């Protein structure tokens, strides 16, 4: 899939979920086991991890989007900062979605909160 197709898939699942105002689906992300017991250091290692596991990350993002979640948070322990940055940059390039890094969390964002609607 191209980055534009991935972005469309995830954002499309989110829009479809929002259109169904009667739907209430909640689930916890099942992506945490992907990062368990993995220690990575170096920018290339983080980028390689994102590329290798892209399908699983995209599927999890689409599932969370279908639950009206605006992002997928991936908690990463035992990685160096360069590996986190490499993974974030690879995800930006591979998905065309916004990626934020905060300490040990990488967040894949497909929708922004609209403070005017609150």
C-alpha positions, 0 to 999 in steps of 0.5 A, a space after each residue: 500500500 502507498 502512504 496515501 492508501 494507508 492514510 485513506 484506510 485509517 481516516 476512512 475507518 474513523 470517518 465511518 465510525 463517526 458517521 454512525 452516532 449509535 455505534 459505541 465500540 471500545 477496545 484496548 489496543 493489542 499492539 503492546 505485545 509487539 514491543 514487549 521484550 524488544 530492545 532497539 538502539 539506533 535510528 536504522 533499527 527503529 526505521 527497520 522495525 516500523 517497516 517490518 511491522 507496518 501491516 500490523 501497525 496499520 491494521 491496529 490503527 484502523 481498528 482503533 479508528 473504527 472505535 472512534 479513537 483519534 490516534 494509536 499510542 504505542 508504548 515502547 520501553 527499552 529503546 534508545 531515543 534514536 530508535 524512537 526517532 527512526 521509527 517515528 520518521 519511518 511511520 511518517 514516511 510510510 503512512 503520511 500520518 502525523 506521528 508524535 514522540 513523547 518519552 516512551 510513547 509513539 503516537 500515530 495521529 489521524 484526527 485532531 480534536 476540534 476544541 470548537 465542538 466541545 
